[in-house]
Amino acid sequence: MTSPAPPDARRQAIPWPGTVIAVLMILTCGLELAVAAADVGLIGSVRWRSLILQYGACWPGLVRDWQPNYAAQPWTMFFSYSLLHAGLLHLLGNMAMLLWVGPGLAARVGQLGFLLLWVGSVLGGGLVFVAMASASTPMVGASGAVFGLIGALVMYDYVLKGRYAKALGISAALALLNLVMLIAENGLLAWQTHLGGYLAGGLIALCLTDRQPEPAATD
């Protein structure tokens, strides 16, 4: 016989996107949709995409000897890059992953915890990319944050439960996926950002409380 789940557990059984996820999606989707509309001449200028890349992408050269477009750019780029995308398909892929893993994770760590995970993974992804990529390679996209969410789930569901082989298997599968995508995209994949985000998400998860209820007892 299975014990009934407490009310809080029942509410968490079907998690819904929270405020933080909604705001992140509105900011990210709104910007890319506006630029996509400008690309085809519906609004603004076809120069918009080029301009936002110049001002908002993560450029490794800016922490070396490049001249920034504005004084704070070498700092703000570590966060602004996550709001930009290379096109609608790039955006849709990241937003689909956010909707898939985000609500459940937000239910486990809370809205503030989820925001910390997202921002920390964005920063971790940007730092590793800058450290490992060539100076002339710009990077955009929320995939570093998405990989951070996956890293947090792996930490909670496998590492902290002692299921190390499973955690290693998932990590190896993600590495293989990145290799395949790197080849398919002719080297135009910011795998460094994925790696940095994944590691940052796992580490940040250690500092957050997992609110997921224990499995119901059976007899």
N, C-alpha and C positions, 0 to 999 in steps of 0.2 A: 504493500500500500504506500502511495506517495503522499507526503505531507503537503498541504496546500501552501503555495508561495505567499509570503507576506505582501501586504498592499504595495509597498515600495517596489518589490521585485516584479509584481505584475505590471506596474507602470513602466518599468524599464525593459520589459520583454519586447515591446515594439517601440524602439527609440525614434524620436522625431528630430529633424534638424533644429538645433537651438539657435539662439540669437547670434552667437559668434559665427557659426557656420553660415547663417543667412547673410550676415554683413560681409564676410569674406567672399561669398559667391557674388553678391551684388557689386562689390568693388571690382572684382576680377572680371566678371562677365561684362559688366557695363563698359569697362575700358576697352576690352577687346572687340565688343560689338560695335562700339563707336569707331574704332580704327578700321574694322572690316568694312563698315559702311563708307568710310572715307576712301578706302582702297578702290571701291567701284564707283566713286563719284557721287554718292547719295548725299553726303554732308562734307563740310570742311574741305580739306586738301589731301591729295594723294601723298603729300610729304609727311603727313602725320606719323605714319609708321616709322619712317626713317628718323624723325625727330624724337619720338619716345624711346627708340633704341639708343640714340645718342645720349639722351639725358637719364634714362631709367634702367638700361640693361646693366648687368654686372660685367665690368671690363677689368680684367686682371692688370692691365697696364696702368690703371689709375693708382694702384698702390706701389708702383715702381717709379717710372719717370715721366708718365704722361701728364699733360696739362688738363685739368678737369674743366667742364663747361661752367660749373659754379663751385664755390668753395667747399660745400659739404658733400659733393658728389661721391668722393671716395668712401664716405660713410653711409650715405643714404642708399647707395646702389646695392648694399647687402640685404636690403629689404624690398626696394622698389622693383627689383627684377622679378619677384614672385607674383607681381600683379600684371605682368606683361606676358604675352604669348606670341608664338610665331604664326598663328593662324587659328581659325575656328576649330579644326580637328585637334590641334594641340590643346586648346582650351577645353574642348569637350571631353577629351581623355582624362585630363586632370580633375575636372569637376565631377565626372562620373565616379572616379576613385574616391573623391572627397565624400560624395553622397553614400558610397558603399560602406566605407569604414568609419567615416566621421561621426555620425549620430551615436552609434554604439559606444565608441570610445569617449565621446563627450559625456554620455550617461555614466561612464565609469570614473572619470576624473573631474567632472564638473566643467562649467563654462570657462572659468578662469584657468583651470588646469589645461583645458583644450587649447586656449589661446596661447598659453606658455609653450605648449608642445609645438604648435604651429610656428610661432615666431622663432623659437629656439631652433627648430629644424630648418627654417629658412636661413637663419644666420649660419648654422653649421654647414649647410649645403653650399652657401656662398663662400665661406672661408676655405673649405676644401677645394672648391673649384678654382679660386684665385691662387691657391698654393700649388696646384698641379697643372693648370691649363696654360697654354701659351698666351702671351700678353695681348695678341691681336684678336683673340677669340671672345666675342660677347656671348652672354648667356641670359636667357629669359625663361620663365615658366615656374609653375607651382609644384613641379614634380619633386623637388627637394623636400618640401613640406609633406607631400603625400607619402614619400618614402619614410619620412620621420614618423608619421602615424602608423605605418606598417611596422617600423622598428619598435614602437611603443607596444603594439599588440604582441609582437614576438616576445618582448621582454616579459609582459604580464602573463601570457598564456603558456609560455614554454620555458624560458630561462629561469624565472622566479619559481616555477613549479618543478624545477629539476629535470625538465625534458630537453636536455642539451642536444641530443642527437636530432630531435625534431627541429630545434632552433637552427642547428647547423645546416640541416637539409633545406630549410626554407631560405636561409641566407645564400646557400650555394645555388638554389634555383633562381633567385633574384639576380645573382651575379651572372648566371648563364643567360638569363633573359636580357640583361644589359649588353652582354657580348653579342647576342644575335641582333639586337636593335642597332648596336653600333655598326655592325657590318651592313645591315640593311639600309642604314641611313648614311652610308659612305663616310663614317667617322664623325658625323654631325650630331652627336649625342653627348650631352653633358653628364656622363656617367659619374664624374667626380662629385657633382651636386647630389646625385642619388645616394652615393656612398656617404657623403657628409651628413645629409639629412637623415639617413637610416641610423647612423651611429648616434647622432645627436638626439633623435627621438627615443632611442633605447635608453640612453643615459638620463635624459630628463624624466622618463617614466619612473626611474628609480626614486626620484624625489617627490613623486606625486602619489596620492593615496588611491588605490584601486577600489572603487565602491561597488564592484560587482558582487552580488550576493552569493554566498556559498550554495552549492547544489543542495536541493531538498533531500532530506533524509528518507530512506526507504526501509520498510520492514516486511 
